[in-house]
Amino acid sequence: MTIDDKTKRAILEEILKSDSFKNSKLNSKLLTYLVESSIENKTPNEFTIAVDVFNKDSSFNPTEDTIVRVSVYNLRKKLERYYQNMGKKSKVRVKIPKGHYEVQFFYHNKETFLDKLKNPYYIFIPLTIILLIIIGYLLISSSPQKVGNTAIPGGEKLSSLFSAFTTSKNPKLIALGDDFIYYSDFSEFNTTSTRKMYRDSKINNEKEFEKFKSEDPSRNNFKKLPFSFFNQAAVWPLPYVVKILAKFGTEYTIKSASTLTSNDLKKNDIVFLGSFWTLGILDKVIKDLNINYNVIGKEKLTLQKLGNIDTTLTYIRTGIPAYDHIDYSIFMKIPGPNHNTIYLIVSFYATGSVGAVKFISDEKNLALIENKLKKLSTGFNDYFFVLFKSTGYARDVLSTEILNVIKIEPDAIKW
């Protein structure tokens, strides 16, 4: 059965009115462009999309700038989530086939069991249980290896790097970056598919969430999801960190970053693992150090006169994690608000965080960092910032290199 142009535009309008699209101008603009191109029997390509949607000029080079591929990939995923939730009753649907830029309209048959399995909300609870089992196993397997807080054979630099964490009397905490997700229109204990969940990259902690709610009375019914979606940039490097701490017999607890409180920051020595947008209240550290990141559209990291750098440096994450790509990560040791120590390992995706942890797990690599710190008249016992660049393919880390090592002054962060 043919789907006429009027119906196509009506379907587009219905999608654009949904909560997930009306708050995303970029996705709405891109989807509108692709639908109109379909109606006009035009087949858009990467260049025309870059010019018409992203305002690129004739110098646009798709081999260097992946904004179109990444944006269409994100739009495809957003449509999938839309049809899993608000649009699940839609009989006529829109899809963007992989490897193509033209949209297709089709009649959707009744949801099957396999379709339900694609909905993350159906499979979240068993995945959470599996993750908890893995974390529990890591905790149990690491705890018997009590070797004291002295340097282990062949691990002198590693011992020196984490001495502030392994030798202090403060409680130890690993904070895992998790997406701050809020919900409405269903009971907290309701597990049916009628729930509506939302994720906004601008909301990453309770303070930002309360501000968001205060801006519109209709948002008062929103609540934070009582369980966590852990980010791959947090979970994948966790085994490597656990292995490091096990060498020193360090005991610790694990907590999601979105639930961290100011009291947690005061009483614990902390190791954070995760993506930039999952820092929660630790995002303050990034802002105090004049580090900016962008995760909407072109993902980039900007350092503005940080430490010994007297200029602005920008690093753009390129490629798609499923294929060849480049990720950036930062490893920092900073002073906490109460004479405690906080380590942060932050990246865009898992490639960066895993690459950073693997890098610092090697004594030869640590010697490179140590030598760079000595040139700045500092060392592992002081506070510092290291920027890494990792290349990967299909989520595997192929190589990691140091781009910058910077000394952080003790008073740089205003708690």
Wavefront OBJ file of the C-alpha trace (Angstrom):
o trace
v 0.000 0.000 0.000
v 1.417 3.373 -1.050
v 2.024 6.008 1.618
v 1.170 9.459 0.257
v 3.108 12.658 0.908
v 0.433 14.094 3.214
v 0.658 11.032 5.447
v 4.450 11.215 5.476
v 4.389 14.820 6.649
v 1.779 13.976 9.298
v 3.997 11.172 10.589
v 6.973 13.537 10.678
v 4.958 16.124 12.599
v 3.896 13.512 15.152
v 7.516 12.483 15.732
v 8.698 16.077 16.065
v 6.041 16.758 18.726
v 7.359 13.947 20.943
v 9.381 14.856 24.042
v 12.538 13.228 22.715
v 12.537 15.320 19.509
v 11.050 18.647 20.521
v 14.015 19.142 22.872
v 16.518 18.265 20.153
v 16.679 20.891 17.396
v 19.512 19.139 15.571
v 17.745 15.773 15.290
v 14.493 17.483 14.317
v 16.187 19.519 11.588
v 18.048 16.504 10.235
v 14.971 14.251 10.210
v 12.859 16.944 8.540
v 15.490 17.382 5.833
v 15.685 13.640 5.145
v 11.896 13.242 5.036
v 11.452 16.202 2.674
v 14.204 14.801 0.462
v 12.298 11.503 0.334
v 9.050 13.260 -0.591
v 10.856 15.181 -3.358
v 12.460 11.929 -4.591
v 15.929 13.262 -3.831
v 18.708 11.011 -2.552
v 20.840 13.086 -0.161
v 24.528 12.353 0.250
v 27.007 13.218 2.947
v 28.077 16.457 1.288
v 24.573 17.824 0.630
v 23.532 17.029 4.217
v 26.635 18.765 5.563
v 25.888 21.899 3.529
v 22.092 22.045 3.933
v 21.746 20.884 7.544
v 25.051 21.712 9.220
v 25.853 24.867 7.240
v 29.182 23.566 5.997
v 30.790 25.207 2.966
v 32.306 23.754 -0.193
v 35.516 22.892 1.678
v 33.720 20.179 3.660
v 35.732 16.947 3.570
v 33.804 13.867 4.790
v 37.028 11.909 5.291
v 38.136 14.409 7.957
v 34.794 15.557 9.368
v 32.415 12.779 10.490
v 29.615 15.044 11.717
v 27.100 13.724 9.159
v 27.789 10.026 9.776
v 27.741 10.430 13.531
v 24.588 12.573 13.506
v 22.674 10.156 11.255
v 23.834 7.274 13.442
v 22.510 9.097 16.532
v 19.249 9.955 14.734
v 18.756 6.303 13.790
v 19.146 5.290 17.430
v 16.800 8.054 18.564
v 14.107 6.823 16.170
v 14.530 3.305 17.501
v 13.998 4.543 21.064
v 10.994 6.603 19.958
v 9.278 3.524 18.524
v 10.104 1.531 21.639
v 8.222 4.052 23.770
v 6.004 6.959 22.685
v 5.664 5.775 19.086
v 5.230 2.073 19.766
v 1.588 2.118 18.563
v 2.456 3.764 15.236
v 1.302 1.618 12.329
v 3.334 3.543 9.750
v 6.956 4.119 10.719
v 10.127 5.812 9.550
v 13.538 4.193 9.387
v 16.986 5.065 8.091
v 18.663 1.907 6.718
v 22.262 1.428 7.817
v 24.734 2.710 5.263
v 22.159 5.012 3.649
v 20.911 8.567 4.119
v 17.404 8.292 2.648
v 14.477 7.571 4.969
v 11.944 4.835 4.328
v 8.277 4.681 5.368
v 6.801 1.257 6.060
v 3.848 -0.465 7.697
v 4.805 -1.986 11.028
v 3.433 -5.348 12.095
v 2.534 -6.210 15.691
v 5.481 -6.152 18.119
v 7.106 -9.537 18.494
v 9.051 -10.953 21.406
v 12.312 -10.205 19.587
v 11.226 -6.582 19.178
v 10.619 -6.378 22.922
v 14.125 -7.661 23.585
v 15.467 -4.658 21.646
v 13.814 -2.340 24.149
v 16.470 -1.506 26.782
v 13.838 -1.236 29.485
v 12.884 -4.919 29.087
v 16.431 -6.104 29.453
v 17.804 -3.510 31.879
v 17.115 -5.406 35.111
v 18.900 -8.655 34.077
v 21.818 -6.601 32.713
v 22.002 -4.713 36.006
v 22.067 -7.982 37.922
v 24.879 -9.267 35.702
v 26.842 -6.048 36.257
v 26.388 -6.290 40.029
v 27.577 -9.897 39.946
v 30.687 -8.834 37.997
v 31.396 -5.998 40.440
v 30.854 -8.333 43.385
v 33.240 -10.862 41.889
v 35.878 -8.176 41.376
v 35.506 -7.038 44.967
v 35.767 -10.566 46.347
v 38.652 -11.575 44.110
v 40.671 -8.501 45.044
v 40.177 -8.470 48.791
v 42.353 -11.462 49.817
v 45.510 -10.051 48.268
v 46.682 -8.131 51.295
v 50.229 -7.024 50.682
v 50.270 -3.892 52.753
v 50.640 -0.379 51.440
v 54.251 -0.616 50.395
v 55.490 -0.779 46.827
v 55.103 -4.166 45.177
v 58.034 -5.706 43.292
v 58.345 -4.080 39.890
v 55.527 -1.677 40.684
v 57.346 1.221 42.343
v 55.978 3.899 40.032
v 52.463 2.500 40.194
v 52.729 2.508 43.981
v 53.941 6.105 43.951
v 51.168 7.169 41.558
v 48.370 5.845 43.780
v 50.038 6.289 47.166
v 47.613 9.053 48.158
v 44.782 6.582 47.605
v 46.314 3.405 48.992
v 48.057 4.742 52.118
v 45.633 7.297 53.551
v 43.211 6.480 56.366
v 40.214 7.862 54.484
v 37.501 5.486 53.228
v 38.008 4.564 49.571
v 35.356 4.954 46.891
v 35.181 4.105 43.173
v 32.578 6.312 41.482
v 31.179 4.893 38.248
v 29.747 7.349 35.737
v 26.074 6.662 35.022
v 23.509 8.417 32.856
v 21.167 10.634 34.881
v 17.732 9.399 33.792
v 14.410 10.758 34.985
v 10.894 9.486 34.422
v 7.202 10.334 34.542
v 3.723 8.835 34.128
v 4.307 5.537 35.881
v 4.812 4.104 39.322
v 8.332 3.710 40.617
v 7.705 -0.027 40.957
v 5.839 -0.485 37.678
v 7.812 -2.683 35.254
v 5.418 -2.481 32.309
v 6.376 -0.953 28.989
v 4.224 2.148 29.637
v 6.993 3.952 31.466
v 8.449 7.116 29.966
v 12.121 7.766 30.580
v 14.215 10.750 29.560
v 17.891 11.576 29.245
v 19.188 15.125 28.834
v 22.954 15.576 28.498
v 22.610 18.916 30.333
v 21.249 17.187 33.455
v 23.829 15.085 35.272
v 23.167 15.525 38.993
v 20.432 16.345 41.495
v 21.207 20.077 41.538
v 20.851 20.412 37.754
v 17.729 18.231 37.876
v 16.047 20.434 40.497
v 16.900 23.548 38.469
v 15.407 21.916 35.369
v 12.190 21.120 37.254
v 11.910 24.626 38.697
v 11.903 26.172 35.217
v 8.524 24.669 34.317
v 5.686 23.656 36.722
v 4.693 20.807 34.393
v 7.987 19.092 35.246
v 7.117 18.637 38.928
v 6.028 15.039 38.321
v 9.480 14.063 37.061
v 11.595 11.890 39.348
v 15.117 10.509 39.137
v 15.205 6.867 38.135
v 15.914 4.806 41.289
v 18.471 2.613 39.496
v 21.406 3.351 37.204
v 22.405 2.892 33.584
v 26.183 2.601 33.828
v 28.258 4.053 31.039
v 30.673 1.793 29.120
v 33.441 4.309 29.776
v 32.930 3.478 33.460
v 32.412 -0.287 33.382
v 35.026 -1.369 30.831
v 38.075 0.115 32.600
v 36.844 -1.052 36.031
v 38.595 -4.478 35.967
v 41.942 -2.792 35.256
v 41.516 -0.381 38.188
v 40.422 -3.211 40.480
v 43.514 -5.151 39.470
v 45.729 -2.176 40.352
v 44.138 -1.682 43.784
v 44.270 -5.418 44.490
v 48.060 -5.259 44.333
v 48.021 -3.000 47.381
v 45.245 -4.728 49.298
v 43.131 -1.566 49.139
v 39.547 -1.917 50.323
v 36.877 0.247 48.711
v 33.197 0.597 47.923
v 31.552 1.332 44.567
v 28.896 3.968 43.977
v 27.195 5.515 40.947
v 28.400 9.049 40.218
v 24.887 10.478 39.909
v 24.251 9.634 43.587
v 27.446 11.202 44.943
v 26.861 13.809 47.638
v 29.016 16.640 48.972
v 29.553 14.495 52.054
v 30.959 11.699 49.865
v 33.429 14.173 48.392
v 34.567 15.285 51.825
v 35.120 11.980 53.590
v 36.426 9.664 50.821
v 39.434 9.265 48.615
v 37.811 8.754 45.203
v 38.605 7.220 41.825
v 36.097 8.286 39.155
v 35.600 6.316 35.930
v 33.241 7.458 33.197
v 32.310 9.821 30.370
v 32.378 13.612 30.542
v 28.583 13.823 30.703
v 28.401 11.390 33.655
v 30.644 13.304 36.069
v 27.699 14.450 38.191
v 28.799 16.868 40.898
v 32.426 16.223 39.933
v 31.749 18.261 36.802
v 32.697 21.240 38.981
v 36.318 20.099 38.759
v 36.243 20.331 34.953
v 34.731 23.808 35.015
v 37.136 25.139 37.652
v 40.078 24.034 35.514
v 38.695 25.760 32.375
v 38.131 22.455 30.613
v 35.140 22.475 28.276
v 33.547 19.567 26.462
v 30.799 19.310 23.896
v 28.767 16.111 23.467
v 25.938 17.413 21.267
v 26.851 17.426 17.585
v 30.617 17.545 17.209
v 32.194 15.948 20.287
v 35.198 17.970 21.319
v 37.398 18.785 24.292
v 38.796 22.282 24.819
v 41.542 23.318 27.244
v 41.644 27.043 27.976
v 44.933 28.218 29.457
v 45.170 25.218 31.748
v 48.237 25.071 33.987
v 51.382 25.720 31.977
v 49.445 26.021 28.679
v 49.063 29.701 27.764
v 46.705 29.171 24.816
v 43.475 27.351 23.931
v 43.725 23.790 22.607
v 40.834 21.903 20.999
v 40.608 18.151 20.374
v 37.790 16.679 18.271
v 36.721 13.066 18.720
v 36.394 11.452 15.285
v 34.945 8.292 13.788
v 32.299 5.892 15.065
v 33.159 3.489 17.945
v 32.048 0.488 15.892
v 34.731 1.321 13.299
v 37.994 3.287 13.130
v 37.856 6.148 15.613
v 39.877 8.439 17.876
v 38.947 9.131 21.481
v 40.442 11.489 24.066
v 40.729 10.941 27.794
v 42.049 12.800 30.791
v 43.661 11.383 33.905
v 43.825 13.756 36.849
v 44.927 13.717 40.442
v 43.382 16.620 42.336
v 42.913 17.721 45.959
v 39.524 16.989 47.517
v 37.620 19.458 49.709
v 38.801 17.947 53.007
v 42.502 17.045 52.609
v 41.498 13.958 50.620
v 42.491 12.948 47.098
v 40.424 12.453 43.963
v 41.552 10.706 40.784
v 39.517 11.149 37.605
v 39.721 9.050 34.450
v 37.300 10.645 31.974
v 36.720 10.183 28.239
v 34.030 10.372 25.566
v 33.733 6.613 25.088
v 35.187 3.411 26.508
v 38.184 3.487 24.154
v 39.590 6.570 25.874
v 39.095 5.428 29.472
v 40.336 1.890 28.826
v 43.303 3.260 26.889
v 44.207 5.574 29.783
v 43.958 2.849 32.448
v 45.969 0.393 30.375
v 48.590 3.076 29.779
v 49.100 3.931 33.459
v 49.175 0.231 34.353
v 52.522 -0.077 32.557
v 55.653 0.980 34.484
v 57.458 2.064 31.302
v 54.581 4.372 30.386
v 54.503 5.764 33.915
v 58.178 6.621 33.556
v 57.280 8.791 30.555
v 54.657 10.658 32.590
v 57.034 10.984 35.535
v 59.761 12.493 33.342
v 57.328 15.046 31.928
v 56.195 15.952 35.448
v 59.787 16.423 36.591
v 60.270 19.008 33.854
v 57.391 20.905 35.499
v 59.090 20.636 38.909
v 56.420 18.280 40.205
v 55.743 14.544 40.513
v 53.238 11.845 41.399
v 52.939 13.149 44.954
v 51.552 16.460 43.693
v 48.505 17.217 41.545
v 48.519 16.887 37.793
v 46.559 16.491 34.567
v 47.409 14.090 31.716
v 45.686 14.167 28.320
v 45.670 10.970 26.254
v 44.743 10.228 22.657
v 43.597 6.663 21.941
v 42.878 5.099 18.565
v 40.530 2.167 18.309
v 38.586 -0.149 16.071
v 35.304 -1.903 16.924
v 35.703 -0.733 20.542
v 39.179 -2.260 20.859
v 42.052 0.016 21.892
v 44.831 -0.094 19.313
v 47.191 2.562 20.711
v 47.389 5.326 23.309
v 49.739 8.297 23.449
v 50.361 11.255 25.779
v 49.404 14.640 24.359
v 49.909 16.858 27.402
v 51.042 16.695 31.006
v 50.139 19.677 33.190
v 50.782 20.602 36.803
v 47.668 21.498 38.829
v 48.037 23.966 41.646
v 46.450 22.907 44.981
v 44.163 25.950 45.025
v 42.965 25.600 41.398
v 39.675 24.024 42.469
v 37.367 26.063 44.717
v 35.339 23.584 46.712
l 1 2 3 4 5 6 7 8 9 10 11 12 13 14 15 16 17 18 19 20 21 22 23 24 25 26 27 28 29 30 31 32 33 34 35 36 37 38 39 40 41 42 43 44 45 46 47 48 49 50 51 52 53 54 55 56 57 58 59 60 61 62 63 64 65 66 67 68 69 70 71 72 73 74 75 76 77 78 79 80 81 82 83 84 85 86 87 88 89 90 91 92 93 94 95 96 97 98 99 100 101 102 103 104 105 106 107 108 109 110 111 112 113 114 115 116 117 118 119 120 121 122 123 124 125 126 127 128 129 130 131 132 133 134 135 136 137 138 139 140 141 142 143 144 145 146 147 148 149 150 151 152 153 154 155 156 157 158 159 160 161 162 163 164 165 166 167 168 169 170 171 172 173 174 175 176 177 178 179 180 181 182 183 184 185 186 187 188 189 190 191 192 193 194 195 196 197 198 199 200 201 202 203 204 205 206 207 208 209 210 211 212 213 214 215 216 217 218 219 220 221 222 223 224 225 226 227 228 229 230 231 232 233 234 235 236 237 238 239 240 241 242 243 244 245 246 247 248 249 250 251 252 253 254 255 256 257 258 259 260 261 262 263 264 265 266 267 268 269 270 271 272 273 274 275 276 277 278 279 280 281 282 283 284 285 286 287 288 289 290 291 292 293 294 295 296 297 298 299 300 301 302 303 304 305 306 307 308 309 310 311 312 313 314 315 316 317 318 319 320 321 322 323 324 325 326 327 328 329 330 331 332 333 334 335 336 337 338 339 340 341 342 343 344 345 346 347 348 349 350 351 352 353 354 355 356 357 358 359 360 361 362 363 364 365 366 367 368 369 370 371 372 373 374 375 376 377 378 379 380 381 382 383 384 385 386 387 388 389 390 391 392 393 394 395 396 397 398 399 400 401 402 403 404 405 406 407 408 409 410 411 412 413 414 415
